[in-house]
Amino acid sequence: MPDVTREVPFVVQIAWTRIDAHRGERCRECHPCGWCPGMAMARAQIAAWRKTRPW
Ligand SMILES: [Zn+2]
């Protein structure tokens, strides 16, 4: 496993995967307006994780 798996929590990796999957595509949770609860949660998880990181 690369070092990044030790540095990045699993939930954050999942969040990134979810955001990546939304580049040009929608999941079945996505609303017609473009807002997605899954994306919102993923962004919140990443934001919370970034606050604990100097970089
Ligand atoms: Zn979605």
mmCIF file of the protein (N, C-alpha, C, O) and its ligand, coordinates in Angstrom:
data_MODEL
# 
_entry.id   MODEL 
# 
loop_
_entity.id 
_entity.type 
_entity.pdbx_number_of_molecules 
1 polymer     1 
2 non-polymer 1 
# 
_entity_poly.entity_id                      1 
_entity_poly.type                           'polypeptide(L)' 
_entity_poly.nstd_linkage                   no 
_entity_poly.nstd_monomer                   no 
_entity_poly.pdbx_seq_one_letter_code       MPDVTREVPFVVQIAWTRIDAHRGERCRECHPCGWCPGMAMARAQIAAWRKTRPW 
_entity_poly.pdbx_seq_one_letter_code_can   MPDVTREVPFVVQIAWTRIDAHRGERCRECHPCGWCPGMAMARAQIAAWRKTRPW 
_entity_poly.pdbx_strand_id                 A 
# 
loop_
_entity_poly_seq.entity_id 
_entity_poly_seq.num 
_entity_poly_seq.mon_id 
_entity_poly_seq.hetero 
1 1  MET n 
1 2  PRO n 
1 3  ASP n 
1 4  VAL n 
1 5  THR n 
1 6  ARG n 
1 7  GLU n 
1 8  VAL n 
1 9  PRO n 
1 10 PHE n 
1 11 VAL n 
1 12 VAL n 
1 13 GLN n 
1 14 ILE n 
1 15 ALA n 
1 16 TRP n 
1 17 THR n 
1 18 ARG n 
1 19 ILE n 
1 20 ASP n 
1 21 ALA n 
1 22 HIS n 
1 23 ARG n 
1 24 GLY n 
1 25 GLU n 
1 26 ARG n 
1 27 CYS n 
1 28 ARG n 
1 29 GLU n 
1 30 CYS n 
1 31 HIS n 
1 32 PRO n 
1 33 CYS n 
1 34 GLY n 
1 35 TRP n 
1 36 CYS n 
1 37 PRO n 
1 38 GLY n 
1 39 MET n 
1 40 ALA n 
1 41 MET n 
1 42 ALA n 
1 43 ARG n 
1 44 ALA n 
1 45 GLN n 
1 46 ILE n 
1 47 ALA n 
1 48 ALA n 
1 49 TRP n 
1 50 ARG n 
1 51 LYS n 
1 52 THR n 
1 53 ARG n 
1 54 PRO n 
1 55 TRP n 
# 
loop_
_struct_asym.id 
_struct_asym.entity_id 
A 1 
B 2 
# 
loop_
_chem_comp.id 
_chem_comp.type 
_chem_comp.mon_nstd_flag 
ALA 'L-peptide linking' y 
ARG 'L-peptide linking' y 
ASP 'L-peptide linking' y 
CYS 'L-peptide linking' y 
GLN 'L-peptide linking' y 
GLU 'L-peptide linking' y 
GLY 'peptide linking'   y 
HIS 'L-peptide linking' y 
ILE 'L-peptide linking' y 
LYS 'L-peptide linking' y 
MET 'L-peptide linking' y 
PHE 'L-peptide linking' y 
PRO 'L-peptide linking' y 
THR 'L-peptide linking' y 
TRP 'L-peptide linking' y 
VAL 'L-peptide linking' y 
ZN  non-polymer         . 
# 
_pdbx_entity_nonpoly.entity_id   2 
_pdbx_entity_nonpoly.name        ? 
_pdbx_entity_nonpoly.comp_id     ZN 
# 
_pdbx_nonpoly_scheme.asym_id         B 
_pdbx_nonpoly_scheme.entity_id       2 
_pdbx_nonpoly_scheme.mon_id          ZN 
_pdbx_nonpoly_scheme.ndb_seq_num     1 
_pdbx_nonpoly_scheme.pdb_seq_num     101 
_pdbx_nonpoly_scheme.auth_seq_num    101 
_pdbx_nonpoly_scheme.pdb_mon_id      ZN 
_pdbx_nonpoly_scheme.auth_mon_id     ZN 
_pdbx_nonpoly_scheme.pdb_strand_id   A 
_pdbx_nonpoly_scheme.pdb_ins_code    . 
# 
loop_
_atom_site.group_PDB 
_atom_site.id 
_atom_site.type_symbol 
_atom_site.label_atom_id 
_atom_site.label_alt_id 
_atom_site.label_comp_id 
_atom_site.label_asym_id 
_atom_site.label_entity_id 
_atom_site.label_seq_id 
_atom_site.pdbx_PDB_ins_code 
_atom_site.Cartn_x 
_atom_site.Cartn_y 
_atom_site.Cartn_z 
_atom_site.occupancy 
_atom_site.B_iso_or_equiv 
_atom_site.pdbx_formal_charge 
_atom_site.auth_seq_id 
_atom_site.auth_comp_id 
_atom_site.auth_asym_id 
_atom_site.auth_atom_id 
_atom_site.pdbx_PDB_model_num 
ATOM   1   N  N  . MET A 1 1  ? 0.845   -1.201 0.000   1.00 0.00 ? 1   MET A N  1 
ATOM   2   C  CA . MET A 1 1  ? 0.000   0.000  0.000   1.00 0.00 ? 1   MET A CA 1 
ATOM   3   C  C  . MET A 1 1  ? 0.883   1.256  0.000   1.00 0.00 ? 1   MET A C  1 
ATOM   4   O  O  . MET A 1 1  ? 1.891   1.301  0.706   1.00 0.00 ? 1   MET A O  1 
ATOM   5   N  N  . PRO A 1 2  ? 0.517   2.257  -0.775  1.00 0.00 ? 2   PRO A N  1 
ATOM   6   C  CA . PRO A 1 2  ? 1.292   3.512  -0.752  1.00 0.00 ? 2   PRO A CA 1 
ATOM   7   C  C  . PRO A 1 2  ? 1.135   4.244  0.578   1.00 0.00 ? 2   PRO A C  1 
ATOM   8   O  O  . PRO A 1 2  ? 0.214   3.981  1.351   1.00 0.00 ? 2   PRO A O  1 
ATOM   9   N  N  . ASP A 1 3  ? 2.063   5.172  0.822   1.00 0.00 ? 3   ASP A N  1 
ATOM   10  C  CA . ASP A 1 3  ? 2.054   5.901  2.087   1.00 0.00 ? 3   ASP A CA 1 
ATOM   11  C  C  . ASP A 1 3  ? 0.762   6.672  2.317   1.00 0.00 ? 3   ASP A C  1 
ATOM   12  O  O  . ASP A 1 3  ? 0.351   6.891  3.456   1.00 0.00 ? 3   ASP A O  1 
ATOM   13  N  N  . VAL A 1 4  ? 0.130   7.080  1.227   1.00 0.00 ? 4   VAL A N  1 
ATOM   14  C  CA . VAL A 1 4  ? -1.045  7.932  1.370   1.00 0.00 ? 4   VAL A CA 1 
ATOM   15  C  C  . VAL A 1 4  ? -2.150  7.239  2.161   1.00 0.00 ? 4   VAL A C  1 
ATOM   16  O  O  . VAL A 1 4  ? -2.959  7.911  2.801   1.00 0.00 ? 4   VAL A O  1 
ATOM   17  N  N  . THR A 1 5  ? -2.197  5.931  2.129   1.00 0.00 ? 5   THR A N  1 
ATOM   18  C  CA . THR A 1 5  ? -3.245  5.226  2.859   1.00 0.00 ? 5   THR A CA 1 
ATOM   19  C  C  . THR A 1 5  ? -3.035  5.315  4.364   1.00 0.00 ? 5   THR A C  1 
ATOM   20  O  O  . THR A 1 5  ? -3.978  5.164  5.140   1.00 0.00 ? 5   THR A O  1 
ATOM   21  N  N  . ARG A 1 6  ? -1.786  5.562  4.772   1.00 0.00 ? 6   ARG A N  1 
ATOM   22  C  CA . ARG A 1 6  ? -1.540  5.755  6.196   1.00 0.00 ? 6   ARG A CA 1 
ATOM   23  C  C  . ARG A 1 6  ? -1.846  7.184  6.618   1.00 0.00 ? 6   ARG A C  1 
ATOM   24  O  O  . ARG A 1 6  ? -2.242  7.433  7.756   1.00 0.00 ? 6   ARG A O  1 
ATOM   25  N  N  . GLU A 1 7  ? -1.660  8.123  5.690   1.00 0.00 ? 7   GLU A N  1 
ATOM   26  C  CA . GLU A 1 7  ? -1.853  9.540  5.998   1.00 0.00 ? 7   GLU A CA 1 
ATOM   27  C  C  . GLU A 1 7  ? -3.321  9.962  5.912   1.00 0.00 ? 7   GLU A C  1 
ATOM   28  O  O  . GLU A 1 7  ? -3.780  10.810 6.678   1.00 0.00 ? 7   GLU A O  1 
ATOM   29  N  N  . VAL A 1 8  ? -4.045  9.361  4.974   1.00 0.00 ? 8   VAL A N  1 
ATOM   30  C  CA . VAL A 1 8  ? -5.420  9.785  4.729   1.00 0.00 ? 8   VAL A CA 1 
ATOM   31  C  C  . VAL A 1 8  ? -6.387  8.764  5.317   1.00 0.00 ? 8   VAL A C  1 
ATOM   32  O  O  . VAL A 1 8  ? -6.325  7.582  4.978   1.00 0.00 ? 8   VAL A O  1 
ATOM   33  N  N  . PRO A 1 9  ? -7.279  9.214  6.197   1.00 0.00 ? 9   PRO A N  1 
ATOM   34  C  CA . PRO A 1 9  ? -8.257  8.286  6.770   1.00 0.00 ? 9   PRO A CA 1 
ATOM   35  C  C  . PRO A 1 9  ? -9.123  7.646  5.696   1.00 0.00 ? 9   PRO A C  1 
ATOM   36  O  O  . PRO A 1 9  ? -9.357  8.226  4.636   1.00 0.00 ? 9   PRO A O  1 
ATOM   37  N  N  . PHE A 1 10 ? -9.588  6.457  5.987   1.00 0.00 ? 10  PHE A N  1 
ATOM   38  C  CA . PHE A 1 10 ? -10.380 5.719  4.995   1.00 0.00 ? 10  PHE A CA 1 
ATOM   39  C  C  . PHE A 1 10 ? -11.618 6.490  4.568   1.00 0.00 ? 10  PHE A C  1 
ATOM   40  O  O  . PHE A 1 10 ? -11.958 6.511  3.386   1.00 0.00 ? 10  PHE A O  1 
ATOM   41  N  N  . VAL A 1 11 ? -12.294 7.124  5.517   1.00 0.00 ? 11  VAL A N  1 
ATOM   42  C  CA . VAL A 1 11 ? -13.512 7.869  5.172   1.00 0.00 ? 11  VAL A CA 1 
ATOM   43  C  C  . VAL A 1 11 ? -13.207 9.006  4.205   1.00 0.00 ? 11  VAL A C  1 
ATOM   44  O  O  . VAL A 1 11 ? -14.030 9.346  3.355   1.00 0.00 ? 11  VAL A O  1 
ATOM   45  N  N  . VAL A 1 12 ? -12.013 9.594  4.339   1.00 0.00 ? 12  VAL A N  1 
ATOM   46  C  CA . VAL A 1 12 ? -11.640 10.690 3.445   1.00 0.00 ? 12  VAL A CA 1 
ATOM   47  C  C  . VAL A 1 12 ? -11.332 10.149 2.052   1.00 0.00 ? 12  VAL A C  1 
ATOM   48  O  O  . VAL A 1 12 ? -11.665 10.777 1.047   1.00 0.00 ? 12  VAL A O  1 
ATOM   49  N  N  . GLN A 1 13 ? -10.697 8.985  1.998   1.00 0.00 ? 13  GLN A N  1 
ATOM   50  C  CA . GLN A 1 13 ? -10.453 8.360  0.694   1.00 0.00 ? 13  GLN A CA 1 
ATOM   51  C  C  . GLN A 1 13 ? -11.766 8.058  -0.015  1.00 0.00 ? 13  GLN A C  1 
ATOM   52  O  O  . GLN A 1 13 ? -11.894 8.279  -1.219  1.00 0.00 ? 13  GLN A O  1 
ATOM   53  N  N  . ILE A 1 14 ? -12.736 7.556  0.732   1.00 0.00 ? 14  ILE A N  1 
ATOM   54  C  CA . ILE A 1 14 ? -14.051 7.291  0.156   1.00 0.00 ? 14  ILE A CA 1 
ATOM   55  C  C  . ILE A 1 14 ? -14.694 8.586  -0.329  1.00 0.00 ? 14  ILE A C  1 
ATOM   56  O  O  . ILE A 1 14 ? -15.317 8.628  -1.390  1.00 0.00 ? 14  ILE A O  1 
ATOM   57  N  N  . ALA A 1 15 ? -14.532 9.643  0.470   1.00 0.00 ? 15  ALA A N  1 
ATOM   58  C  CA . ALA A 1 15 ? -15.104 10.934 0.096   1.00 0.00 ? 15  ALA A CA 1 
ATOM   59  C  C  . ALA A 1 15 ? -14.497 11.430 -1.212  1.00 0.00 ? 15  ALA A C  1 
ATOM   60  O  O  . ALA A 1 15 ? -15.216 11.924 -2.081  1.00 0.00 ? 15  ALA A O  1 
ATOM   61  N  N  . TRP A 1 16 ? -13.184 11.301 -1.358  1.00 0.00 ? 16  TRP A N  1 
ATOM   62  C  CA . TRP A 1 16 ? -12.518 11.720 -2.596  1.00 0.00 ? 16  TRP A CA 1 
ATOM   63  C  C  . TRP A 1 16 ? -13.008 10.890 -3.774  1.00 0.00 ? 16  TRP A C  1 
ATOM   64  O  O  . TRP A 1 16 ? -13.254 11.421 -4.857  1.00 0.00 ? 16  TRP A O  1 
ATOM   65  N  N  . THR A 1 17 ? -13.147 9.600  -3.561  1.00 0.00 ? 17  THR A N  1 
ATOM   66  C  CA . THR A 1 17 ? -13.628 8.723  -4.628  1.00 0.00 ? 17  THR A CA 1 
ATOM   67  C  C  . THR A 1 17 ? -15.020 9.150  -5.081  1.00 0.00 ? 17  THR A C  1 
ATOM   68  O  O  . THR A 1 17 ? -15.337 9.148  -6.270  1.00 0.00 ? 17  THR A O  1 
ATOM   69  N  N  . ARG A 1 18 ? -15.834 9.514  -4.104  1.00 0.00 ? 18  ARG A N  1 
ATOM   70  C  CA . ARG A 1 18 ? -17.198 9.925  -4.410  1.00 0.00 ? 18  ARG A CA 1 
ATOM   71  C  C  . ARG A 1 18 ? -17.218 11.228 -5.202  1.00 0.00 ? 18  ARG A C  1 
ATOM   72  O  O  . ARG A 1 18 ? -17.990 11.377 -6.148  1.00 0.00 ? 18  ARG A O  1 
ATOM   73  N  N  . ILE A 1 19 ? -16.366 12.165 -4.808  1.00 0.00 ? 19  ILE A N  1 
ATOM   74  C  CA . ILE A 1 19 ? -16.298 13.444 -5.515  1.00 0.00 ? 19  ILE A CA 1 
ATOM   75  C  C  . ILE A 1 19 ? -15.767 13.235 -6.928  1.00 0.00 ? 19  ILE A C  1 
ATOM   76  O  O  . ILE A 1 19 ? -16.274 13.822 -7.883  1.00 0.00 ? 19  ILE A O  1 
ATOM   77  N  N  . ASP A 1 20 ? -14.748 12.396 -7.052  1.00 0.00 ? 20  ASP A N  1 
ATOM   78  C  CA . ASP A 1 20 ? -14.199 12.090 -8.378  1.00 0.00 ? 20  ASP A CA 1 
ATOM   79  C  C  . ASP A 1 20 ? -15.270 11.515 -9.282  1.00 0.00 ? 20  ASP A C  1 
ATOM   80  O  O  . ASP A 1 20 ? -15.323 11.829 -10.471 1.00 0.00 ? 20  ASP A O  1 
ATOM   81  N  N  . ALA A 1 21 ? -16.128 10.669 -8.716  1.00 0.00 ? 21  ALA A N  1 
ATOM   82  C  CA . ALA A 1 21 ? -17.173 10.020 -9.503  1.00 0.00 ? 21  ALA A CA 1 
ATOM   83  C  C  . ALA A 1 21 ? -18.207 11.020 -9.996  1.00 0.00 ? 21  ALA A C  1 
ATOM   84  O  O  . ALA A 1 21 ? -18.977 10.713 -10.906 1.00 0.00 ? 21  ALA A O  1 
ATOM   85  N  N  . HIS A 1 22 ? -18.236 12.218 -9.407  1.00 0.00 ? 22  HIS A N  1 
ATOM   86  C  CA . HIS A 1 22 ? -19.225 13.222 -9.784  1.00 0.00 ? 22  HIS A CA 1 
ATOM   87  C  C  . HIS A 1 22 ? -18.708 14.163 -10.853 1.00 0.00 ? 22  HIS A C  1 
ATOM   88  O  O  . HIS A 1 22 ? -19.426 15.078 -11.256 1.00 0.00 ? 22  HIS A O  1 
ATOM   89  N  N  . ARG A 1 23 ? -17.515 13.974 -11.313 1.00 0.00 ? 23  ARG A N  1 
ATOM   90  C  CA . ARG A 1 23 ? -16.987 14.832 -12.372 1.00 0.00 ? 23  ARG A CA 1 
ATOM   91  C  C  . ARG A 1 23 ? -17.656 14.468 -13.691 1.00 0.00 ? 23  ARG A C  1 
ATOM   92  O  O  . ARG A 1 23 ? -17.215 13.566 -14.403 1.00 0.00 ? 23  ARG A O  1 
ATOM   93  N  N  . GLY A 1 24 ? -18.731 15.190 -14.001 1.00 0.00 ? 24  GLY A N  1 
ATOM   94  C  CA . GLY A 1 24 ? -19.442 14.951 -15.256 1.00 0.00 ? 24  GLY A CA 1 
ATOM   95  C  C  . GLY A 1 24 ? -20.556 13.940 -15.142 1.00 0.00 ? 24  GLY A C  1 
ATOM   96  O  O  . GLY A 1 24 ? -21.307 13.724 -16.094 1.00 0.00 ? 24  GLY A O  1 
ATOM   97  N  N  . GLU A 1 25 ? -20.671 13.310 -13.968 1.00 0.00 ? 25  GLU A N  1 
ATOM   98  C  CA . GLU A 1 25 ? -21.732 12.319 -13.811 1.00 0.00 ? 25  GLU A CA 1 
ATOM   99  C  C  . GLU A 1 25 ? -22.485 12.535 -12.517 1.00 0.00 ? 25  GLU A C  1 
ATOM   100 O  O  . GLU A 1 25 ? -22.001 13.193 -11.596 1.00 0.00 ? 25  GLU A O  1 
ATOM   101 N  N  . ARG A 1 26 ? -23.676 11.971 -12.466 1.00 0.00 ? 26  ARG A N  1 
ATOM   102 C  CA . ARG A 1 26 ? -24.483 12.053 -11.255 1.00 0.00 ? 26  ARG A CA 1 
ATOM   103 C  C  . ARG A 1 26 ? -24.733 10.662 -10.725 1.00 0.00 ? 26  ARG A C  1 
ATOM   104 O  O  . ARG A 1 26 ? -24.813 9.691  -11.477 1.00 0.00 ? 26  ARG A O  1 
ATOM   105 N  N  . CYS A 1 27 ? -24.856 10.584 -9.391  1.00 0.00 ? 27  CYS A N  1 
ATOM   106 C  CA . CYS A 1 27 ? -25.237 9.320  -8.804  1.00 0.00 ? 27  CYS A CA 1 
ATOM   107 C  C  . CYS A 1 27 ? -26.747 9.325  -8.568  1.00 0.00 ? 27  CYS A C  1 
ATOM   108 O  O  . CYS A 1 27 ? -27.418 10.319 -8.848  1.00 0.00 ? 27  CYS A O  1 
ATOM   109 N  N  . ARG A 1 28 ? -27.273 8.231  -8.060  1.00 0.00 ? 28  ARG A N  1 
ATOM   110 C  CA . ARG A 1 28 ? -28.728 8.176  -7.900  1.00 0.00 ? 28  ARG A CA 1 
ATOM   111 C  C  . ARG A 1 28 ? -29.204 9.005  -6.711  1.00 0.00 ? 28  ARG A C  1 
ATOM   112 O  O  . ARG A 1 28 ? -30.407 9.181  -6.519  1.00 0.00 ? 28  ARG A O  1 
ATOM   113 N  N  . GLU A 1 29 ? -28.260 9.518  -5.906  1.00 0.00 ? 29  GLU A N  1 
ATOM   114 C  CA . GLU A 1 29 ? -28.637 10.406 -4.809  1.00 0.00 ? 29  GLU A CA 1 
ATOM   115 C  C  . GLU A 1 29 ? -28.734 11.856 -5.270  1.00 0.00 ? 29  GLU A C  1 
ATOM   116 O  O  . GLU A 1 29 ? -29.324 12.690 -4.584  1.00 0.00 ? 29  GLU A O  1 
ATOM   117 N  N  . CYS A 1 30 ? -28.162 12.153 -6.416  1.00 0.00 ? 30  CYS A N  1 
ATOM   118 C  CA . CYS A 1 30 ? -28.117 13.533 -6.888  1.00 0.00 ? 30  CYS A CA 1 
ATOM   119 C  C  . CYS A 1 30 ? -29.522 14.064 -7.156  1.00 0.00 ? 30  CYS A C  1 
ATOM   120 O  O  . CYS A 1 30 ? -30.377 13.361 -7.695  1.00 0.00 ? 30  CYS A O  1 
ATOM   121 N  N  . HIS A 1 31 ? -29.745 15.326 -6.767  1.00 0.00 ? 31  HIS A N  1 
ATOM   122 C  CA . HIS A 1 31 ? -31.012 15.983 -7.049  1.00 0.00 ? 31  HIS A CA 1 
ATOM   123 C  C  . HIS A 1 31 ? -30.950 16.595 -8.443  1.00 0.00 ? 31  HIS A C  1 
ATOM   124 O  O  . HIS A 1 31 ? -29.866 16.850 -8.968  1.00 0.00 ? 31  HIS A O  1 
ATOM   125 N  N  . PRO A 1 32 ? -32.122 16.832 -9.040  1.00 0.00 ? 32  PRO A N  1 
ATOM   126 C  CA . PRO A 1 32 ? -32.149 17.446 -10.378 1.00 0.00 ? 32  PRO A CA 1 
ATOM   127 C  C  . PRO A 1 32 ? -31.443 18.800 -10.423 1.00 0.00 ? 32  PRO A C  1 
ATOM   128 O  O  . PRO A 1 32 ? -30.901 19.188 -11.458 1.00 0.00 ? 32  PRO A O  1 
ATOM   129 N  N  . CYS A 1 33 ? -31.450 19.511 -9.307  1.00 0.00 ? 33  CYS A N  1 
ATOM   130 C  CA . CYS A 1 33 ? -30.817 20.832 -9.272  1.00 0.00 ? 33  CYS A CA 1 
ATOM   131 C  C  . CYS A 1 33 ? -29.302 20.738 -9.251  1.00 0.00 ? 33  CYS A C  1 
ATOM   132 O  O  . CYS A 1 33 ? -28.617 21.747 -9.412  1.00 0.00 ? 33  CYS A O  1 
ATOM   133 N  N  . GLY A 1 34 ? -28.773 19.539 -9.053  1.00 0.00 ? 34  GLY A N  1 
ATOM   134 C  CA . GLY A 1 34 ? -27.326 19.377 -9.038  1.00 0.00 ? 34  GLY A CA 1 
ATOM   135 C  C  . GLY A 1 34 ? -26.768 19.157 -7.650  1.00 0.00 ? 34  GLY A C  1 
ATOM   136 O  O  . GLY A 1 34 ? -25.612 18.762 -7.498  1.00 0.00 ? 34  GLY A O  1 
ATOM   137 N  N  . TRP A 1 35 ? -27.586 19.410 -6.628  1.00 0.00 ? 35  TRP A N  1 
ATOM   138 C  CA . TRP A 1 35 ? -27.114 19.193 -5.262  1.00 0.00 ? 35  TRP A CA 1 
ATOM   139 C  C  . TRP A 1 35 ? -27.195 17.713 -4.925  1.00 0.00 ? 35  TRP A C  1 
ATOM   140 O  O  . TRP A 1 35 ? -28.119 17.019 -5.350  1.00 0.00 ? 35  TRP A O  1 
ATOM   141 N  N  . CYS A 1 36 ? -26.227 17.237 -4.164  1.00 0.00 ? 36  CYS A N  1 
ATOM   142 C  CA . CYS A 1 36 ? -26.203 15.821 -3.820  1.00 0.00 ? 36  CYS A CA 1 
ATOM   143 C  C  . CYS A 1 36 ? -25.866 15.648 -2.345  1.00 0.00 ? 36  CYS A C  1 
ATOM   144 O  O  . CYS A 1 36 ? -24.838 16.153 -1.894  1.00 0.00 ? 36  CYS A O  1 
ATOM   145 N  N  . PRO A 1 37 ? -26.692 14.955 -1.589  1.00 0.00 ? 37  PRO A N  1 
ATOM   146 C  CA . PRO A 1 37 ? -26.411 14.746 -0.163  1.00 0.00 ? 37  PRO A CA 1 
ATOM   147 C  C  . PRO A 1 37 ? -25.118 13.970 0.055   1.00 0.00 ? 37  PRO A C  1 
ATOM   148 O  O  . PRO A 1 37 ? -24.390 14.219 1.016   1.00 0.00 ? 37  PRO A O  1 
ATOM   149 N  N  . GLY A 1 38 ? -24.838 13.030 -0.840  1.00 0.00 ? 38  GLY A N  1 
ATOM   150 C  CA . GLY A 1 38 ? -23.601 12.265 -0.714  1.00 0.00 ? 38  GLY A CA 1 
ATOM   151 C  C  . GLY A 1 38 ? -22.380 13.144 -0.918  1.00 0.00 ? 38  GLY A C  1 
ATOM   152 O  O  . GLY A 1 38 ? -21.384 13.022 -0.205  1.00 0.00 ? 38  GLY A O  1 
ATOM   153 N  N  . MET A 1 39 ? -22.469 14.037 -1.905  1.00 0.00 ? 39  MET A N  1 
ATOM   154 C  CA . MET A 1 39 ? -21.380 14.972 -2.165  1.00 0.00 ? 39  MET A CA 1 
ATOM   155 C  C  . MET A 1 39 ? -21.210 15.938 -1.014  1.00 0.00 ? 39  MET A C  1 
ATOM   156 O  O  . MET A 1 39 ? -20.086 16.250 -0.620  1.00 0.00 ? 39  MET A O  1 
ATOM   157 N  N  . ALA A 1 40 ? -22.324 16.417 -0.469  1.00 0.00 ? 40  ALA A N  1 
ATOM   158 C  CA . ALA A 1 40 ? -22.266 17.365 0.643   1.00 0.00 ? 40  ALA A CA 1 
ATOM   159 C  C  . ALA A 1 40 ? -21.563 16.730 1.831   1.00 0.00 ? 40  ALA A C  1 
ATOM   160 O  O  . ALA A 1 40 ? -20.744 17.368 2.493   1.00 0.00 ? 40  ALA A O  1 
ATOM   161 N  N  . MET A 1 41 ? -21.884 15.473 2.098   1.00 0.00 ? 41  MET A N  1 
ATOM   162 C  CA . MET A 1 41 ? -21.261 14.776 3.218   1.00 0.00 ? 41  MET A CA 1 
ATOM   163 C  C  . MET A 1 41 ? -19.777 14.557 2.940   1.00 0.00 ? 41  MET A C  1 
ATOM   164 O  O  . MET A 1 41 ? -18.941 14.722 3.830   1.00 0.00 ? 41  MET A O  1 
ATOM   165 N  N  . ALA A 1 42 ? -19.457 14.188 1.715   1.00 0.00 ? 42  ALA A N  1 
ATOM   166 C  CA . ALA A 1 42 ? -18.061 13.963 1.352   1.00 0.00 ? 42  ALA A CA 1 
ATOM   167 C  C  . ALA A 1 42 ? -17.247 15.237 1.523   1.00 0.00 ? 42  ALA A C  1 
ATOM   168 O  O  . ALA A 1 42 ? -16.134 15.203 2.048   1.00 0.00 ? 42  ALA A O  1 
ATOM   169 N  N  . ARG A 1 43 ? -17.803 16.364 1.080   1.00 0.00 ? 43  ARG A N  1 
ATOM   170 C  CA . ARG A 1 43 ? -17.092 17.646 1.215   1.00 0.00 ? 43  ARG A CA 1 
ATOM   171 C  C  . ARG A 1 43 ? -16.889 18.003 2.679   1.00 0.00 ? 43  ARG A C  1 
ATOM   172 O  O  . ARG A 1 43 ? -15.832 18.500 3.069   1.00 0.00 ? 43  ARG A O  1 
ATOM   173 N  N  . ALA A 1 44 ? -17.914 17.744 3.486   1.00 0.00 ? 44  ALA A N  1 
ATOM   174 C  CA . ALA A 1 44 ? -17.824 18.053 4.914   1.00 0.00 ? 44  ALA A CA 1 
ATOM   175 C  C  . ALA A 1 44 ? -16.743 17.197 5.580   1.00 0.00 ? 44  ALA A C  1 
ATOM   176 O  O  . ALA A 1 44 ? -15.998 17.677 6.434   1.00 0.00 ? 44  ALA A O  1 
ATOM   177 N  N  . GLN A 1 45 ? -16.669 15.931 5.182   1.00 0.00 ? 45  GLN A N  1 
ATOM   178 C  CA . GLN A 1 45 ? -15.662 15.042 5.767   1.00 0.00 ? 45  GLN A CA 1 
ATOM   179 C  C  . GLN A 1 45 ? -14.263 15.503 5.395   1.00 0.00 ? 45  GLN A C  1 
ATOM   180 O  O  . GLN A 1 45 ? -13.360 15.483 6.231   1.00 0.00 ? 45  GLN A O  1 
ATOM   181 N  N  . ILE A 1 46 ? -14.078 15.916 4.154   1.00 0.00 ? 46  ILE A N  1 
ATOM   182 C  CA . ILE A 1 46 ? -12.766 16.377 3.714   1.00 0.00 ? 46  ILE A CA 1 
ATOM   183 C  C  . ILE A 1 46 ? -12.409 17.691 4.395   1.00 0.00 ? 46  ILE A C  1 
ATOM   184 O  O  . ILE A 1 46 ? -11.267 17.892 4.808   1.00 0.00 ? 46  ILE A O  1 
ATOM   185 N  N  . ALA A 1 47 ? -13.387 18.584 4.511   1.00 0.00 ? 47  ALA A N  1 
ATOM   186 C  CA . ALA A 1 47 ? -13.142 19.869 5.162   1.00 0.00 ? 47  ALA A CA 1 
ATOM   187 C  C  . ALA A 1 47 ? -12.739 19.668 6.618   1.00 0.00 ? 47  ALA A C  1 
ATOM   188 O  O  . ALA A 1 47 ? -11.824 20.325 7.114   1.00 0.00 ? 47  ALA A O  1 
ATOM   189 N  N  . ALA A 1 48 ? -13.428 18.757 7.295   1.00 0.00 ? 48  ALA A N  1 
ATOM   190 C  CA . ALA A 1 48 ? -13.124 18.491 8.707   1.00 0.00 ? 48  ALA A CA 1 
ATOM   191 C  C  . ALA A 1 48 ? -11.732 17.892 8.846   1.00 0.00 ? 48  ALA A C  1 
ATOM   192 O  O  . ALA A 1 48 ? -10.997 18.215 9.779   1.00 0.00 ? 48  ALA A O  1 
ATOM   193 N  N  . TRP A 1 49 ? -11.372 17.011 7.903   1.00 0.00 ? 49  TRP A N  1 
ATOM   194 C  CA . TRP A 1 49 ? -10.052 16.380 7.953   1.00 0.00 ? 49  TRP A CA 1 
ATOM   195 C  C  . TRP A 1 49 ? -8.954  17.403 7.679   1.00 0.00 ? 49  TRP A C  1 
ATOM   196 O  O  . TRP A 1 49 ? -7.898  17.367 8.311   1.00 0.00 ? 49  TRP A O  1 
ATOM   197 N  N  . ARG A 1 50 ? -9.204  18.330 6.725   1.00 0.00 ? 50  ARG A N  1 
ATOM   198 C  CA . ARG A 1 50 ? -8.196  19.324 6.368   1.00 0.00 ? 50  ARG A CA 1 
ATOM   199 C  C  . ARG A 1 50 ? -7.879  20.257 7.523   1.00 0.00 ? 50  ARG A C  1 
ATOM   200 O  O  . ARG A 1 50 ? -6.763  20.764 7.636   1.00 0.00 ? 50  ARG A O  1 
ATOM   201 N  N  . LYS A 1 51 ? -8.873  20.481 8.388   1.00 0.00 ? 51  LYS A N  1 
ATOM   202 C  CA . LYS A 1 51 ? -8.652  21.374 9.525   1.00 0.00 ? 51  LYS A CA 1 
ATOM   203 C  C  . LYS A 1 51 ? -7.606  20.804 10.476  1.00 0.00 ? 51  LYS A C  1 
ATOM   204 O  O  . LYS A 1 51 ? -6.963  21.545 11.219  1.00 0.00 ? 51  LYS A O  1 
ATOM   205 N  N  . THR A 1 52 ? -7.443  19.488 10.447  1.00 0.00 ? 52  THR A N  1 
ATOM   206 C  CA . THR A 1 52 ? -6.464  18.860 11.333  1.00 0.00 ? 52  THR A CA 1 
ATOM   207 C  C  . THR A 1 52 ? -5.090  18.795 10.693  1.00 0.00 ? 52  THR A C  1 
ATOM   208 O  O  . THR A 1 52 ? -4.138  18.309 11.305  1.00 0.00 ? 52  THR A O  1 
ATOM   209 N  N  . ARG A 1 53 ? -4.981  19.290 9.443   1.00 0.00 ? 53  ARG A N  1 
ATOM   210 C  CA . ARG A 1 53 ? -3.716  19.208 8.698   1.00 0.00 ? 53  ARG A CA 1 
ATOM   211 C  C  . ARG A 1 53 ? -3.144  20.585 8.427   1.00 0.00 ? 53  ARG A C  1 
ATOM   212 O  O  . ARG A 1 53 ? -3.881  21.490 8.036   1.00 0.00 ? 53  ARG A O  1 
ATOM   213 N  N  . PRO A 1 54 ? -1.837  20.765 8.625   1.00 0.00 ? 54  PRO A N  1 
ATOM   214 C  CA . PRO A 1 54 ? -1.228  22.049 8.307   1.00 0.00 ? 54  PRO A CA 1 
ATOM   215 C  C  . PRO A 1 54 ? -1.163  22.309 6.801   1.00 0.00 ? 54  PRO A C  1 
ATOM   216 O  O  . PRO A 1 54 ? -1.097  23.461 6.373   1.00 0.00 ? 54  PRO A O  1 
ATOM   217 N  N  . TRP A 1 55 ? -1.181  21.251 6.003   1.00 0.00 ? 55  TRP A N  1 
ATOM   218 C  CA . TRP A 1 55 ? -1.118  21.393 4.564   1.00 0.00 ? 55  TRP A CA 1 
ATOM   219 C  C  . TRP A 1 55 ? -2.469  21.126 3.962   1.00 0.00 ? 55  TRP A C  1 
ATOM   220 O  O  . TRP A 1 55 ? -2.627  21.196 2.743   1.00 0.00 ? 55  TRP A O  1 
HETATM 221 ZN ZN . ZN  B 2 .  ? -24.545 12.424 -6.307  1.00 0.00 2 101 ZN  A ZN 1 
# 
